[in-house]
């Protein structure tokens, strides 16, 4: 399973936090891994290419159940 750790895009937040970039088809598997390892995450966005830039659409925020698919 491939994913990339990148700085959080400025379009999402001005913080200098990290984000993970992965394919939508991997979302369920990654969220299951987060649940198994009790990884806490904050927000889930969809990235849409628009010309030379990207549009970010928030899908959900962390719901407190340790990142399980119930939060999606």
mmCIF file as Biopython writes it, N, C-alpha, C and O atoms, coordinates in Angstrom:
data_model
#
loop_
_atom_site.group_PDB
_atom_site.id
_atom_site.type_symbol
_atom_site.label_atom_id
_atom_site.label_alt_id
_atom_site.label_comp_id
_atom_site.label_asym_id
_atom_site.label_entity_id
_atom_site.label_seq_id
_atom_site.pdbx_PDB_ins_code
_atom_site.Cartn_x
_atom_site.Cartn_y
_atom_site.Cartn_z
_atom_site.occupancy
_atom_site.B_iso_or_equiv
_atom_site.auth_seq_id
_atom_site.auth_asym_id
_atom_site.pdbx_PDB_model_num
ATOM 1   N N  . UNK A ? 1  ? 0.856   -1.160 0.000   1.0 0.0 1  A 1 
ATOM 2   C CA . UNK A ? 1  ? 0.000   0.000  0.000   1.0 0.0 1  A 1 
ATOM 3   C C  . UNK A ? 1  ? 0.911   1.235  0.000   1.0 0.0 1  A 1 
ATOM 4   O O  . UNK A ? 1  ? 1.750   1.389  0.887   1.0 0.0 1  A 1 
ATOM 5   N N  . UNK A ? 2  ? 0.745   2.092  -0.976  1.0 0.0 2  A 1 
ATOM 6   C CA . UNK A ? 2  ? 1.584   3.283  -1.088  1.0 0.0 2  A 1 
ATOM 7   C C  . UNK A ? 2  ? 0.845   4.519  -0.589  1.0 0.0 2  A 1 
ATOM 8   O O  . UNK A ? 2  ? -0.323  4.732  -0.913  1.0 0.0 2  A 1 
ATOM 9   N N  . UNK A ? 3  ? 1.533   5.321  0.195   1.0 0.0 3  A 1 
ATOM 10  C CA . UNK A ? 3  ? 1.017   6.624  0.589   1.0 0.0 3  A 1 
ATOM 11  C C  . UNK A ? 3  ? 2.211   7.542  0.797   1.0 0.0 3  A 1 
ATOM 12  O O  . UNK A ? 3  ? 3.344   7.081  0.937   1.0 0.0 3  A 1 
ATOM 13  N N  . UNK A ? 4  ? 1.953   8.834  0.817   1.0 0.0 4  A 1 
ATOM 14  C CA . UNK A ? 4  ? 3.017   9.820  0.935   1.0 0.0 4  A 1 
ATOM 15  C C  . UNK A ? 4  ? 2.729   10.752 2.104   1.0 0.0 4  A 1 
ATOM 16  O O  . UNK A ? 4  ? 1.597   11.205 2.273   1.0 0.0 4  A 1 
ATOM 17  N N  . UNK A ? 5  ? 3.738   11.037 2.905   1.0 0.0 5  A 1 
ATOM 18  C CA . UNK A ? 5  ? 3.623   12.024 3.983   1.0 0.0 5  A 1 
ATOM 19  C C  . UNK A ? 5  ? 4.109   13.352 3.436   1.0 0.0 5  A 1 
ATOM 20  O O  . UNK A ? 5  ? 5.231   13.450 2.939   1.0 0.0 5  A 1 
ATOM 21  N N  . UNK A ? 6  ? 3.278   14.366 3.525   1.0 0.0 6  A 1 
ATOM 22  C CA . UNK A ? 6  ? 3.573   15.689 2.984   1.0 0.0 6  A 1 
ATOM 23  C C  . UNK A ? 6  ? 3.185   16.755 3.995   1.0 0.0 6  A 1 
ATOM 24  O O  . UNK A ? 6  ? 2.389   16.492 4.896   1.0 0.0 6  A 1 
ATOM 25  N N  . UNK A ? 7  ? 3.739   17.957 3.858   1.0 0.0 7  A 1 
ATOM 26  C CA . UNK A ? 7  ? 3.239   19.052 4.697   1.0 0.0 7  A 1 
ATOM 27  C C  . UNK A ? 7  ? 1.765   19.314 4.364   1.0 0.0 7  A 1 
ATOM 28  O O  . UNK A ? 7  ? 1.340   19.125 3.225   1.0 0.0 7  A 1 
ATOM 29  N N  . UNK A ? 8  ? 1.007   19.739 5.344   1.0 0.0 8  A 1 
ATOM 30  C CA . UNK A ? 8  ? -0.410  20.057 5.120   1.0 0.0 8  A 1 
ATOM 31  C C  . UNK A ? 8  ? -0.518  21.191 4.105   1.0 0.0 8  A 1 
ATOM 32  O O  . UNK A ? 8  ? 0.113   22.233 4.280   1.0 0.0 8  A 1 
ATOM 33  N N  . UNK A ? 9  ? -1.308  21.004 3.048   1.0 0.0 9  A 1 
ATOM 34  C CA . UNK A ? 9  ? -1.462  22.085 2.058   1.0 0.0 9  A 1 
ATOM 35  C C  . UNK A ? 9  ? -2.059  23.335 2.686   1.0 0.0 9  A 1 
ATOM 36  O O  . UNK A ? 9  ? -2.952  23.236 3.528   1.0 0.0 9  A 1 
ATOM 37  N N  . UNK A ? 10 ? -1.585  24.502 2.293   1.0 0.0 10 A 1 
ATOM 38  C CA . UNK A ? 10 ? -2.069  25.773 2.825   1.0 0.0 10 A 1 
ATOM 39  C C  . UNK A ? 10 ? -3.558  25.974 2.553   1.0 0.0 10 A 1 
ATOM 40  O O  . UNK A ? 10 ? -4.224  26.709 3.282   1.0 0.0 10 A 1 
ATOM 41  N N  . UNK A ? 11 ? -4.083  25.333 1.523   1.0 0.0 11 A 1 
ATOM 42  C CA . UNK A ? 11 ? -5.505  25.453 1.229   1.0 0.0 11 A 1 
ATOM 43  C C  . UNK A ? 11 ? -6.372  24.830 2.323   1.0 0.0 11 A 1 
ATOM 44  O O  . UNK A ? 11 ? -7.550  25.167 2.449   1.0 0.0 11 A 1 
ATOM 45  N N  . UNK A ? 12 ? -5.797  23.927 3.110   1.0 0.0 12 A 1 
ATOM 46  C CA . UNK A ? 12 ? -6.527  23.238 4.170   1.0 0.0 12 A 1 
ATOM 47  C C  . UNK A ? 12 ? -6.329  23.939 5.515   1.0 0.0 12 A 1 
ATOM 48  O O  . UNK A ? 12 ? -7.296  24.191 6.235   1.0 0.0 12 A 1 
ATOM 49  N N  . UNK A ? 13 ? -5.079  24.254 5.852   1.0 0.0 13 A 1 
ATOM 50  C CA . UNK A ? 13 ? -4.774  24.784 7.170   1.0 0.0 13 A 1 
ATOM 51  C C  . UNK A ? 13 ? -3.448  25.534 7.113   1.0 0.0 13 A 1 
ATOM 52  O O  . UNK A ? 13 ? -2.568  25.181 6.328   1.0 0.0 13 A 1 
ATOM 53  N N  . UNK A ? 14 ? -3.301  26.561 7.937   1.0 0.0 14 A 1 
ATOM 54  C CA . UNK A ? 14 ? -2.045  27.292 7.961   1.0 0.0 14 A 1 
ATOM 55  C C  . UNK A ? 14 ? -1.016  26.640 8.882   1.0 0.0 14 A 1 
ATOM 56  O O  . UNK A ? 14 ? 0.124   27.100 8.954   1.0 0.0 14 A 1 
ATOM 57  N N  . UNK A ? 15 ? -1.399  25.580 9.584   1.0 0.0 15 A 1 
ATOM 58  C CA . UNK A ? 15 ? -0.447  24.895 10.458  1.0 0.0 15 A 1 
ATOM 59  C C  . UNK A ? 15 ? 0.615   24.204 9.609   1.0 0.0 15 A 1 
ATOM 60  O O  . UNK A ? 15 ? 0.424   23.987 8.412   1.0 0.0 15 A 1 
ATOM 61  N N  . UNK A ? 16 ? 1.708   23.869 10.228  1.0 0.0 16 A 1 
ATOM 62  C CA . UNK A ? 16 ? 2.771   23.180 9.498   1.0 0.0 16 A 1 
ATOM 63  C C  . UNK A ? 16 ? 2.726   21.680 9.792   1.0 0.0 16 A 1 
ATOM 64  O O  . UNK A ? 16 ? 3.763   21.017 9.793   1.0 0.0 16 A 1 
ATOM 65  N N  . UNK A ? 17 ? 1.544   21.151 10.037  1.0 0.0 17 A 1 
ATOM 66  C CA . UNK A ? 17 ? 1.390   19.735 10.325  1.0 0.0 17 A 1 
ATOM 67  C C  . UNK A ? 17 ? 1.652   18.856 9.109   1.0 0.0 17 A 1 
ATOM 68  O O  . UNK A ? 17 ? 2.002   19.349 8.037   1.0 0.0 17 A 1 
ATOM 69  N N  . UNK A ? 18 ? 1.482   17.585 9.283   1.0 0.0 18 A 1 
ATOM 70  C CA . UNK A ? 18 ? 1.702   16.616 8.219   1.0 0.0 18 A 1 
ATOM 71  C C  . UNK A ? 18 ? 0.373   16.083 7.713   1.0 0.0 18 A 1 
ATOM 72  O O  . UNK A ? 18 ? -0.629  16.096 8.428   1.0 0.0 18 A 1 
ATOM 73  N N  . UNK A ? 19 ? 0.375   15.617 6.482   1.0 0.0 19 A 1 
ATOM 74  C CA . UNK A ? 19 ? -0.802  14.952 5.937   1.0 0.0 19 A 1 
ATOM 75  C C  . UNK A ? 19 ? -0.336  13.695 5.217   1.0 0.0 19 A 1 
ATOM 76  O O  . UNK A ? 19 ? 0.827   13.590 4.827   1.0 0.0 19 A 1 
ATOM 77  N N  . UNK A ? 20 ? -1.228  12.763 5.045   1.0 0.0 20 A 1 
ATOM 78  C CA . UNK A ? 20 ? -0.965  11.554 4.274   1.0 0.0 20 A 1 
ATOM 79  C C  . UNK A ? 20 ? -1.776  11.626 2.999   1.0 0.0 20 A 1 
ATOM 80  O O  . UNK A ? 20 ? -2.963  11.949 3.029   1.0 0.0 20 A 1 
ATOM 81  N N  . UNK A ? 21 ? -1.148  11.330 1.891   1.0 0.0 21 A 1 
ATOM 82  C CA . UNK A ? 21 ? -1.810  11.336 0.599   1.0 0.0 21 A 1 
ATOM 83  C C  . UNK A ? 21 ? -1.914  9.889  0.128   1.0 0.0 21 A 1 
ATOM 84  O O  . UNK A ? 21 ? -0.904  9.198  0.001   1.0 0.0 21 A 1 
ATOM 85  N N  . UNK A ? 22 ? -3.150  9.430  -0.131  1.0 0.0 22 A 1 
ATOM 86  C CA . UNK A ? 22 ? -3.354  8.057  -0.589  1.0 0.0 22 A 1 
ATOM 87  C C  . UNK A ? 22 ? -4.533  8.018  -1.547  1.0 0.0 22 A 1 
ATOM 88  O O  . UNK A ? 22 ? -5.335  8.951  -1.595  1.0 0.0 22 A 1 
ATOM 89  N N  . UNK A ? 23 ? -4.633  6.948  -2.301  1.0 0.0 23 A 1 
ATOM 90  C CA . UNK A ? 23 ? -5.720  6.789  -3.266  1.0 0.0 23 A 1 
ATOM 91  C C  . UNK A ? 23 ? -7.036  6.520  -2.541  1.0 0.0 23 A 1 
ATOM 92  O O  . UNK A ? 23 ? -7.058  5.867  -1.497  1.0 0.0 23 A 1 
ATOM 93  N N  . UNK A ? 24 ? -8.126  7.027  -3.103  1.0 0.0 24 A 1 
ATOM 94  C CA . UNK A ? 24 ? -9.448  6.806  -2.517  1.0 0.0 24 A 1 
ATOM 95  C C  . UNK A ? 24 ? -9.752  5.315  -2.396  1.0 0.0 24 A 1 
ATOM 96  O O  . UNK A ? 24 ? -10.429 4.895  -1.457  1.0 0.0 24 A 1 
ATOM 97  N N  . UNK A ? 25 ? -9.263  4.525  -3.327  1.0 0.0 25 A 1 
ATOM 98  C CA . UNK A ? 25 ? -9.511  3.077  -3.282  1.0 0.0 25 A 1 
ATOM 99  C C  . UNK A ? 25 ? -8.838  2.409  -2.085  1.0 0.0 25 A 1 
ATOM 100 O O  . UNK A ? 25 ? -9.182  1.279  -1.739  1.0 0.0 25 A 1 
ATOM 101 N N  . UNK A ? 26 ? -7.879  3.092  -1.444  1.0 0.0 26 A 1 
ATOM 102 C CA . UNK A ? 26 ? -7.187  2.547  -0.270  1.0 0.0 26 A 1 
ATOM 103 C C  . UNK A ? 26 ? -7.763  3.048  1.045   1.0 0.0 26 A 1 
ATOM 104 O O  . UNK A ? 26 ? -7.286  2.663  2.112   1.0 0.0 26 A 1 
ATOM 105 N N  . UNK A ? 27 ? -8.779  3.896  0.986   1.0 0.0 27 A 1 
ATOM 106 C CA . UNK A ? 27 ? -9.293  4.550  2.189   1.0 0.0 27 A 1 
ATOM 107 C C  . UNK A ? 27 ? -9.732  3.566  3.266   1.0 0.0 27 A 1 
ATOM 108 O O  . UNK A ? 27 ? -9.350  3.722  4.425   1.0 0.0 27 A 1 
ATOM 109 N N  . UNK A ? 28 ? -10.511 2.573  2.917   1.0 0.0 28 A 1 
ATOM 110 C CA . UNK A ? 28 ? -11.015 1.623  3.923   1.0 0.0 28 A 1 
ATOM 111 C C  . UNK A ? 28 ? -9.862  0.875  4.572   1.0 0.0 28 A 1 
ATOM 112 O O  . UNK A ? 28 ? -9.835  0.726  5.794   1.0 0.0 28 A 1 
ATOM 113 N N  . UNK A ? 29 ? -8.912  0.403  3.780   1.0 0.0 29 A 1 
ATOM 114 C CA . UNK A ? 29 ? -7.777  -0.351 4.328   1.0 0.0 29 A 1 
ATOM 115 C C  . UNK A ? 29 ? -6.930  0.529  5.248   1.0 0.0 29 A 1 
ATOM 116 O O  . UNK A ? 29 ? -6.500  0.078  6.309   1.0 0.0 29 A 1 
ATOM 117 N N  . UNK A ? 30 ? -6.691  1.762  4.857   1.0 0.0 30 A 1 
ATOM 118 C CA . UNK A ? 30 ? -5.889  2.662  5.684   1.0 0.0 30 A 1 
ATOM 119 C C  . UNK A ? 30 ? -6.614  2.996  6.983   1.0 0.0 30 A 1 
ATOM 120 O O  . UNK A ? 30 ? -5.996  3.028  8.047   1.0 0.0 30 A 1 
ATOM 121 N N  . UNK A ? 31 ? -7.915  3.243  6.906   1.0 0.0 31 A 1 
ATOM 122 C CA . UNK A ? 31 ? -8.666  3.542  8.123   1.0 0.0 31 A 1 
ATOM 123 C C  . UNK A ? 31 ? -8.686  2.325  9.056   1.0 0.0 31 A 1 
ATOM 124 O O  . UNK A ? 31 ? -8.678  2.486  10.277  1.0 0.0 31 A 1 
ATOM 125 N N  . UNK A ? 32 ? -8.713  1.132  8.502   1.0 0.0 32 A 1 
ATOM 126 C CA . UNK A ? 32 ? -8.650  -0.076 9.335   1.0 0.0 32 A 1 
ATOM 127 C C  . UNK A ? 32 ? -7.290  -0.170 10.023  1.0 0.0 32 A 1 
ATOM 128 O O  . UNK A ? 32 ? -7.219  -0.521 11.201  1.0 0.0 32 A 1 
ATOM 129 N N  . UNK A ? 33 ? -6.216  0.139  9.305   1.0 0.0 33 A 1 
ATOM 130 C CA . UNK A ? 33 ? -4.889  0.141  9.925   1.0 0.0 33 A 1 
ATOM 131 C C  . UNK A ? 33 ? -4.812  1.185  11.032  1.0 0.0 33 A 1 
ATOM 132 O O  . UNK A ? 33 ? -4.239  0.924  12.090  1.0 0.0 33 A 1 
ATOM 133 N N  . UNK A ? 34 ? -5.383  2.358  10.799  1.0 0.0 34 A 1 
ATOM 134 C CA . UNK A ? 34 ? -5.420  3.387  11.838  1.0 0.0 34 A 1 
ATOM 135 C C  . UNK A ? 34 ? -6.138  2.860  13.077  1.0 0.0 34 A 1 
ATOM 136 O O  . UNK A ? 34 ? -5.680  3.083  14.198  1.0 0.0 34 A 1 
ATOM 137 N N  . UNK A ? 35 ? -7.249  2.171  12.889  1.0 0.0 35 A 1 
ATOM 138 C CA . UNK A ? 35 ? -8.020  1.640  14.018  1.0 0.0 35 A 1 
ATOM 139 C C  . UNK A ? 35 ? -7.223  0.577  14.769  1.0 0.0 35 A 1 
ATOM 140 O O  . UNK A ? 35 ? -7.214  0.569  16.000  1.0 0.0 35 A 1 
ATOM 141 N N  . UNK A ? 36 ? -6.561  -0.308 14.051  1.0 0.0 36 A 1 
ATOM 142 C CA . UNK A ? 36 ? -5.779  -1.381 14.679  1.0 0.0 36 A 1 
ATOM 143 C C  . UNK A ? 36 ? -4.657  -0.792 15.540  1.0 0.0 36 A 1 
ATOM 144 O O  . UNK A ? 36 ? -4.436  -1.228 16.670  1.0 0.0 36 A 1 
ATOM 145 N N  . UNK A ? 37 ? -3.958  0.198  14.993  1.0 0.0 37 A 1 
ATOM 146 C CA . UNK A ? 37 ? -2.828  0.797  15.697  1.0 0.0 37 A 1 
ATOM 147 C C  . UNK A ? 37 ? -3.215  2.000  16.556  1.0 0.0 37 A 1 
ATOM 148 O O  . UNK A ? 37 ? -2.354  2.667  17.130  1.0 0.0 37 A 1 
ATOM 149 N N  . UNK A ? 38 ? -4.538  2.273  16.638  1.0 0.0 38 A 1 
ATOM 150 C CA . UNK A ? 38 ? -5.060  3.381  17.449  1.0 0.0 38 A 1 
ATOM 151 C C  . UNK A ? 38 ? -4.433  4.719  17.065  1.0 0.0 38 A 1 
ATOM 152 O O  . UNK A ? 38 ? -4.081  5.526  17.925  1.0 0.0 38 A 1 
ATOM 153 N N  . UNK A ? 39 ? -4.299  4.936  15.761  1.0 0.0 39 A 1 
ATOM 154 C CA . UNK A ? 39 ? -3.772  6.194  15.240  1.0 0.0 39 A 1 
ATOM 155 C C  . UNK A ? 39 ? -4.886  7.229  15.259  1.0 0.0 39 A 1 
ATOM 156 O O  . UNK A ? 39 ? -5.978  6.991  14.742  1.0 0.0 39 A 1 
ATOM 157 N N  . UNK A ? 40 ? -4.606  8.359  15.848  1.0 0.0 40 A 1 
ATOM 158 C CA . UNK A ? 40 ? -5.597  9.449  15.856  1.0 0.0 40 A 1 
ATOM 159 C C  . UNK A ? 40 ? -5.327  10.358 14.672  1.0 0.0 40 A 1 
ATOM 160 O O  . UNK A ? 40 ? -4.186  10.733 14.403  1.0 0.0 40 A 1 
ATOM 161 N N  . UNK A ? 41 ? -6.379  10.701 13.982  1.0 0.0 41 A 1 
ATOM 162 C CA . UNK A ? 41 ? -6.278  11.587 12.827  1.0 0.0 41 A 1 
ATOM 163 C C  . UNK A ? 41 ? -7.278  12.706 13.032  1.0 0.0 41 A 1 
ATOM 164 O O  . UNK A ? 41 ? -8.170  12.587 13.872  1.0 0.0 41 A 1 
ATOM 165 N N  . UNK A ? 42 ? -7.149  13.792 12.281  1.0 0.0 42 A 1 
ATOM 166 C CA . UNK A ? 42 ? -8.046  14.919 12.536  1.0 0.0 42 A 1 
ATOM 167 C C  . UNK A ? 42 ? -9.083  15.129 11.440  1.0 0.0 42 A 1 
ATOM 168 O O  . UNK A ? 42 ? -10.267 15.266 11.750  1.0 0.0 42 A 1 
ATOM 169 N N  . UNK A ? 43 ? -8.689  15.158 10.185  1.0 0.0 43 A 1 
ATOM 170 C CA . UNK A ? 43 ? -9.645  15.444 9.114   1.0 0.0 43 A 1 
ATOM 171 C C  . UNK A ? 43 ? -9.331  14.595 7.891   1.0 0.0 43 A 1 
ATOM 172 O O  . UNK A ? 43 ? -8.185  14.211 7.659   1.0 0.0 43 A 1 
ATOM 173 N N  . UNK A ? 44 ? -10.368 14.311 7.119   1.0 0.0 44 A 1 
ATOM 174 C CA . UNK A ? 44 ? -10.219 13.554 5.883   1.0 0.0 44 A 1 
ATOM 175 C C  . UNK A ? 44 ? -10.741 14.417 4.740   1.0 0.0 44 A 1 
ATOM 176 O O  . UNK A ? 44 ? -11.890 14.858 4.758   1.0 0.0 44 A 1 
ATOM 177 N N  . UNK A ? 45 ? -9.882  14.655 3.743   1.0 0.0 45 A 1 
ATOM 178 C CA . UNK A ? 45 ? -10.228 15.491 2.597   1.0 0.0 45 A 1 
ATOM 179 C C  . UNK A ? 45 ? -10.137 14.696 1.309   1.0 0.0 45 A 1 
ATOM 180 O O  . UNK A ? 45 ? -9.388  13.724 1.212   1.0 0.0 45 A 1 
ATOM 181 N N  . UNK A ? 46 ? -10.903 15.120 0.331   1.0 0.0 46 A 1 
ATOM 182 C CA . UNK A ? 46 ? -10.795 14.622 -1.040  1.0 0.0 46 A 1 
ATOM 183 C C  . UNK A ? 46 ? -10.048 15.710 -1.816  1.0 0.0 46 A 1 
ATOM 184 O O  . UNK A ? 46 ? -10.351 16.895 -1.679  1.0 0.0 46 A 1 
ATOM 185 N N  . UNK A ? 47 ? -9.067  15.299 -2.637  1.0 0.0 47 A 1 
ATOM 186 C CA . UNK A ? 47 ? -8.306  16.252 -3.442  1.0 0.0 47 A 1 
ATOM 187 C C  . UNK A ? 47 ? -8.728  16.113 -4.897  1.0 0.0 47 A 1 
ATOM 188 O O  . UNK A ? 47 ? -8.677  15.024 -5.470  1.0 0.0 47 A 1 
ATOM 189 N N  . UNK A ? 48 ? -9.150  17.237 -5.492  1.0 0.0 48 A 1 
ATOM 190 C CA . UNK A ? 48 ? -9.662  17.234 -6.858  1.0 0.0 48 A 1 
ATOM 191 C C  . UNK A ? 48 ? -8.777  18.154 -7.695  1.0 0.0 48 A 1 
ATOM 192 O O  . UNK A ? 48 ? -8.594  19.326 -7.364  1.0 0.0 48 A 1 
ATOM 193 N N  . UNK A ? 49 ? -8.231  17.611 -8.785  1.0 0.0 49 A 1 
ATOM 194 C CA . UNK A ? 49 ? -7.399  18.427 -9.681  1.0 0.0 49 A 1 
ATOM 195 C C  . UNK A ? 49 ? -8.283  19.404 -10.441 1.0 0.0 49 A 1 
ATOM 196 O O  . UNK A ? 49 ? -9.290  19.019 -11.034 1.0 0.0 49 A 1 
ATOM 197 N N  . UNK A ? 50 ? -7.886  20.687 -10.415 1.0 0.0 50 A 1 
ATOM 198 C CA . UNK A ? 50 ? -8.593  21.737 -11.142 1.0 0.0 50 A 1 
ATOM 199 C C  . UNK A ? 50 ? -7.521  22.538 -11.889 1.0 0.0 50 A 1 
ATOM 200 O O  . UNK A ? 50 ? -6.881  23.422 -11.319 1.0 0.0 50 A 1 
ATOM 201 N N  . UNK A ? 51 ? -7.341  22.219 -13.154 1.0 0.0 51 A 1 
ATOM 202 C CA . UNK A ? 51 ? -6.290  22.880 -13.935 1.0 0.0 51 A 1 
ATOM 203 C C  . UNK A ? 51 ? -4.922  22.589 -13.353 1.0 0.0 51 A 1 
ATOM 204 O O  . UNK A ? 51 ? -4.532  21.431 -13.204 1.0 0.0 51 A 1 
ATOM 205 N N  . UNK A ? 52 ? -4.189  23.654 -13.021 1.0 0.0 52 A 1 
ATOM 206 C CA . UNK A ? 52 ? -2.827  23.529 -12.481 1.0 0.0 52 A 1 
ATOM 207 C C  . UNK A ? 52 ? -2.786  23.437 -10.955 1.0 0.0 52 A 1 
ATOM 208 O O  . UNK A ? 52 ? -1.704  23.381 -10.372 1.0 0.0 52 A 1 
ATOM 209 N N  . UNK A ? 53 ? -3.952  23.420 -10.303 1.0 0.0 53 A 1 
ATOM 210 C CA . UNK A ? 53 ? -4.011  23.425 -8.841  1.0 0.0 53 A 1 
ATOM 211 C C  . UNK A ? 53 ? -4.975  22.342 -8.348  1.0 0.0 53 A 1 
ATOM 212 O O  . UNK A ? 53 ? -5.498  21.563 -9.145  1.0 0.0 53 A 1 
ATOM 213 N N  . UNK A ? 54 ? -5.206  22.296 -7.042  1.0 0.0 54 A 1 
ATOM 214 C CA . UNK A ? 54 ? -6.103  21.313 -6.447  1.0 0.0 54 A 1 
ATOM 215 C C  . UNK A ? 54 ? -7.167  21.994 -5.607  1.0 0.0 54 A 1 
ATOM 216 O O  . UNK A ? 54 ? -6.921  23.035 -4.998  1.0 0.0 54 A 1 
ATOM 217 N N  . UNK A ? 55 ? -8.330  21.410 -5.579  1.0 0.0 55 A 1 
ATOM 218 C CA . UNK A ? 55 ? -9.421  21.821 -4.710  1.0 0.0 55 A 1 
ATOM 219 C C  . UNK A ? 55 ? -9.537  20.749 -3.634  1.0 0.0 55 A 1 
ATOM 220 O O  . UNK A ? 55 ? -9.523  19.559 -3.947  1.0 0.0 55 A 1 
ATOM 221 N N  . UNK A ? 56 ? -9.652  21.156 -2.367  1.0 0.0 56 A 1 
ATOM 222 C CA . UNK A ? 56 ? -9.769  20.213 -1.259  1.0 0.0 56 A 1 
ATOM 223 C C  . UNK A ? 56 ? -11.168 20.285 -0.684  1.0 0.0 56 A 1 
ATOM 224 O O  . UNK A ? 56 ? -11.641 21.360 -0.316  1.0 0.0 56 A 1 
ATOM 225 N N  . UNK A ? 57 ? -11.832 19.139 -0.606  1.0 0.0 57 A 1 
ATOM 226 C CA . UNK A ? 57 ? -13.189 19.053 -0.072  1.0 0.0 57 A 1 
ATOM 227 C C  . UNK A ? 57 ? -13.157 18.196 1.185   1.0 0.0 57 A 1 
ATOM 228 O O  . UNK A ? 57 ? -12.746 17.037 1.140   1.0 0.0 57 A 1 
ATOM 229 N N  . UNK A ? 58 ? -13.594 18.771 2.323   1.0 0.0 58 A 1 
ATOM 230 C CA . UNK A ? 58 ? -13.576 18.013 3.579   1.0 0.0 58 A 1 
ATOM 231 C C  . UNK A ? 58 ? -14.672 16.952 3.556   1.0 0.0 58 A 1 
ATOM 232 O O  . UNK A ? 58 ? -15.837 17.249 3.288   1.0 0.0 58 A 1 
ATOM 233 N N  . UNK A ? 59 ? -14.281 15.715 3.839   1.0 0.0 59 A 1 
ATOM 234 C CA . UNK A ? 59 ? -15.232 14.598 3.889   1.0 0.0 59 A 1 
ATOM 235 C C  . UNK A ? 59 ? -15.741 14.419 5.308   1.0 0.0 59 A 1 
ATOM 236 O O  . UNK A ? 59 ? -16.946 14.295 5.526   1.0 0.0 59 A 1 
ATOM 237 N N  . UNK A ? 60 ? -14.827 14.404 6.283   1.0 0.0 60 A 1 
ATOM 238 C CA . UNK A ? 60 ? -15.216 14.207 7.680   1.0 0.0 60 A 1 
ATOM 239 C C  . UNK A ? 60 ? -14.095 14.656 8.605   1.0 0.0 60 A 1 
ATOM 240 O O  . UNK A ? 60 ? -12.977 14.926 8.167   1.0 0.0 60 A 1 
ATOM 241 N N  . UNK A ? 61 ? -14.415 14.730 9.894   1.0 0.0 61 A 1 
ATOM 242 C CA . UNK A ? 61 ? -13.423 14.983 10.930  1.0 0.0 61 A 1 
ATOM 243 C C  . UNK A ? 61 ? -13.398 13.795 11.874  1.0 0.0 61 A 1 
ATOM 244 O O  . UNK A ? 61 ? -14.333 12.995 11.910  1.0 0.0 61 A 1 
ATOM 245 N N  . UNK A ? 62 ? -12.321 13.687 12.635  1.0 0.0 62 A 1 
ATOM 246 C CA . UNK A ? 62 ? -12.185 12.604 13.602  1.0 0.0 62 A 1 
ATOM 247 C C  . UNK A ? 62 ? -13.379 12.611 14.542  1.0 0.0 62 A 1 
ATOM 248 O O  . UNK A ? 62 ? -13.739 13.651 15.093  1.0 0.0 62 A 1 
ATOM 249 N N  . UNK A ? 63 ? -13.998 11.434 14.726  1.0 0.0 63 A 1 
ATOM 250 C CA . UNK A ? 63 ? -15.205 11.356 15.538  1.0 0.0 63 A 1 
ATOM 251 C C  . UNK A ? 63 ? -15.015 10.752 16.910  1.0 0.0 63 A 1 
ATOM 252 O O  . UNK A ? 63 ? -15.988 10.600 17.648  1.0 0.0 63 A 1 
ATOM 253 N N  . UNK A ? 64 ? -13.791 10.403 17.277  1.0 0.0 64 A 1 
ATOM 254 C CA . UNK A ? 64 ? -13.556 9.894  18.616  1.0 0.0 64 A 1 
ATOM 255 C C  . UNK A ? 64 ? -13.545 8.393  18.738  1.0 0.0 64 A 1 
ATOM 256 O O  . UNK A ? 64 ? -13.313 7.881  19.834  1.0 0.0 64 A 1 
ATOM 257 N N  . UNK A ? 65 ? -13.786 7.653  17.656  1.0 0.0 65 A 1 
ATOM 258 C CA . UNK A ? 65 ? -13.770 6.193  17.761  1.0 0.0 65 A 1 
ATOM 259 C C  . UNK A ? 65 ? -12.451 5.635  17.237  1.0 0.0 65 A 1 
ATOM 260 O O  . UNK A ? 65 ? -12.409 4.567  16.626  1.0 0.0 65 A 1 
ATOM 261 N N  . UNK A ? 66 ? -11.379 6.379  17.488  1.0 0.0 66 A 1 
ATOM 262 C CA . UNK A ? 66 ? -10.012 5.969  17.149  1.0 0.0 66 A 1 
ATOM 263 C C  . UNK A ? 66 ? -9.801  5.738  15.651  1.0 0.0 66 A 1 
ATOM 264 O O  . UNK A ? 66 ? -9.039  4.853  15.263  1.0 0.0 66 A 1 
ATOM 265 N N  . UNK A ? 67 ? -10.460 6.517  14.823  1.0 0.0 67 A 1 
ATOM 266 C CA . UNK A ? 67 ? -10.194 6.445  13.395  1.0 0.0 67 A 1 
ATOM 267 C C  . UNK A ? 67 ? -10.762 5.234  12.694  1.0 0.0 67 A 1 
ATOM 268 O O  . UNK A ? 67 ? -10.248 4.826  11.652  1.0 0.0 67 A 1 
ATOM 269 N N  . UNK A ? 68 ? -11.803 4.654  13.239  1.0 0.0 68 A 1 
ATOM 270 C CA . UNK A ? 68 ? -12.395 3.493  12.579  1.0 0.0 68 A 1 
ATOM 271 C C  . UNK A ? 68 ? -13.255 3.955  11.413  1.0 0.0 68 A 1 
ATOM 272 O O  . UNK A ? 68 ? -13.519 5.148  11.262  1.0 0.0 68 A 1 
ATOM 273 N N  . UNK A ? 69 ? -13.685 3.019  10.602  1.0 0.0 69 A 1 
ATOM 274 C CA . UNK A ? 69 ? -14.517 3.364  9.460   1.0 0.0 69 A 1 
ATOM 275 C C  . UNK A ? 69 ? -15.875 3.907  9.919   1.0 0.0 69 A 1 
ATOM 276 O O  . UNK A ? 69 ? -16.620 4.452  9.105   1.0 0.0 69 A 1 
ATOM 277 N N  . UNK A ? 70 ? -16.206 3.768  11.199  1.0 0.0 70 A 1 
ATOM 278 C CA . UNK A ? 70 ? -17.452 4.346  11.723  1.0 0.0 70 A 1 
ATOM 279 C C  . UNK A ? 70 ? -17.399 5.863  11.674  1.0 0.0 70 A 1 
ATOM 280 O O  . UNK A ? 70 ? -18.441 6.519  11.678  1.0 0.0 70 A 1 
ATOM 281 N N  . UNK A ? 71 ? -16.190 6.432  11.627  1.0 0.0 71 A 1 
ATOM 282 C CA . UNK A ? 71 ? -16.044 7.879  11.568  1.0 0.0 71 A 1 
ATOM 283 C C  . UNK A ? 71 ? -16.250 8.425  10.166  1.0 0.0 71 A 1 
ATOM 284 O O  . UNK A ? 71 ? -16.335 9.640  9.984   1.0 0.0 71 A 1 
ATOM 285 N N  . UNK A ? 72 ? -16.330 7.567  9.192   1.0 0.0 72 A 1 
ATOM 286 C CA . UNK A ? 72 ? -16.438 8.015  7.803   1.0 0.0 72 A 1 
ATOM 287 C C  . UNK A ? 72 ? -17.883 8.053  7.380   1.0 0.0 72 A 1 
ATOM 288 O O  . UNK A ? 72 ? -18.183 8.406  6.239   1.0 0.0 72 A 1 
#
